[in-house]
């Protein structure tokens, strides 16, 4: 009677296997996951792993080799462009597959497929913003041109070649943790990656919803003080005094602008769910040979983005018989985005220009099939978005498209706001317009001089960037390039009426009139997200500008001569707090020292004697920061009760400039109290509050890095708590968003590059991560410590004759048949 | 002798199955070995358990050593194992072993019920 014991044990065995093969909640199938031959152990890369390979793919047209140096940077040598980008795709997939998959799914509003129901509203907002719509338009443009289509398709084929050849055991660990499989790539997904960058850099540079609320709360002259267009201390990108040509287009405000637009007091009901980090920005600068020790120009760039593991950047070199470029690429897209070639170097910072506006739509009825436009009911286009949800039912969301663009917010969706009846808001965003930024970058990769650089970038429309430039022949230049709407004064600051065409954009600023400069007398140019020009520029150009870093960089560069690469490294690491220099004067002035107790006086002395450096161990920076947070809370908190999101409050820059200008500043008064407070009350009160916080943290130490908490987290870990073993937290770095060394929490210089245009080119770079996206690889985060210490890697610009150089550690050979 | 043979064969064939089959191939192997090498159920279970335990823990340990414990340390921190590499190797062996043991147990009854 052994049948019964057999049945029982067999059922137990089967049950156990079943349980270990199934995902329970967030726990992956443990049998699969722990299997040494299939599971996570297969991602534990041997320290002495060889990356040599001999690969054959029918898509390849010729032979190609990839030479890896000891930092796992691939130097790709191909005979043809198509093969070059095929291999770039292959490498992006081999080393960063999960990253490109996750990022483009999020961009497309497909996060719910991975994260479940909690991501539904995020996905809805992505779809309604028209991310997929924008990508589809971009893809049409990409595939319109023969050359463009073949290059992008080669890139896609390369990624799919890797995915196709990958065994299940070789899948990245994140797939094993999530119990998911990677999805095939397409040109659309490349377009989505490019639109992800467009959103990151040009979707939060307007604050139309918040400003509409501010308009409801304040008088026009108050608004001008709270949100000035041109800060007092602005150091513009285009040197002051540069003459601008007469504007090629002069937009005219509609007759109704004063009555139904500027004076209207309705609040914006909607609120964005996912607004890009206001700190997204960067520094770049270039110094001419007249100011350098070597006599050759030096170009520098450090883009500021969310710091993640793996990094948003992937370092590589791309070589064909007719082109040779080195720099960082964006996994998910072909080409080198920031870098240098034989003749030129370039870098980018975000223009911060406002290229997104909202228009209020009047629908005929709930079906949203018709809207009122130019005196008649006009048909909208209906787009049904299908949102698949992990562990839940598919959600359907109907979005109406109008002549302006998609109606992002309507009575079915108000974003993060859950207030009853909401306004219907259509969004007009330049990212929706057809363009091919990729090919602009392709040409920039091959540009040999100033004219070719200008020609290459003139088709780069969104997101607008400040392209800094240097050439071996000695030219330096900067160009704020993008497609920017020509606005009448204050057009687009607030939600605009959308019932006729009178508030639509009347045209774009002619490309040649974009702010730019070339070979200035003073021998340097810089951009750090500040307003590109002073008020003499003949257009209304709102944006989310950051002023302080540009001031610091300008002052440093103006004072320097005989500049070396080491000087530039020092400038990248500069912790000087320009804003605090002015702020300190005004803060000390308004502190009623007689009202302070012993502890508080102690902290005041720390602040008074502070060297104005936001260095990691600085206590002065901590005192200053807590004080200004408290001051902003107390000065604005009462007046902005209707706008609870602090990101929408006036800039710190604005506050201190206002206080410097006006000692009787009315906002000092707390409107919630019967008494009339003054700046003395506010500043002293804020200081006492900060002192209390400092006291409470005295034991752990008041060093700035403990408050800034710099860290780099896994791309899947938005909460910064769930995947800590894959992160690197508690980094000993200082900084802040308005400091040149702009490290702020998990945000900061995602790549630091210095290129001296000597012969041969001398280039240095570092990013806080590693070339491999595999947490089990020794190349996952091996550059991080150097980045923390302000050290750089020397970039190896390989040439044909270097193929047998001893610096080559591994070789991948590719051929077609 | 049978005991030792069962352990070694279970380990070896499980390894080979891992080259072609998903992870649960170890169950098929352990069951088959126990059906062919007749032992008392308790011993069969132990042989199946040890065979897969030694294979899985052994492979994991070997991989871990070449990897300098970089990943095991992280995964052991993700799971409630306090970041202990040794613990995750042990758990790996244990889970595999449990499956192998139960499958072998079943196999031993199969053999017995055949002769009945």
Interface residues (C-beta under 8 A of the other chain):
Chain A: X1 X2 X3 X5 X6 X9 X10 X12 X13 X16 X17 X20 X21 X30 X31 X32 X34 X35 X36 X37 X38 X39 X40 X41 X42 X43 X44 X45 X46 X47 X48 X173 X177 X723 X724 X725 X726 X775 X776 X777 X778 X780
Chain B: X15 X18 X19 X22 X23 X24 X27 X31 X41 X55 X56 X59 X60 X63 X64 X66 X67 X68 X70 X71 X72 X73 X74 X75 X77 X78 X83 X91 X92 X95 X96 X98 X99 X102 X103 X105 X106 X109 X110 X112 X113 X116
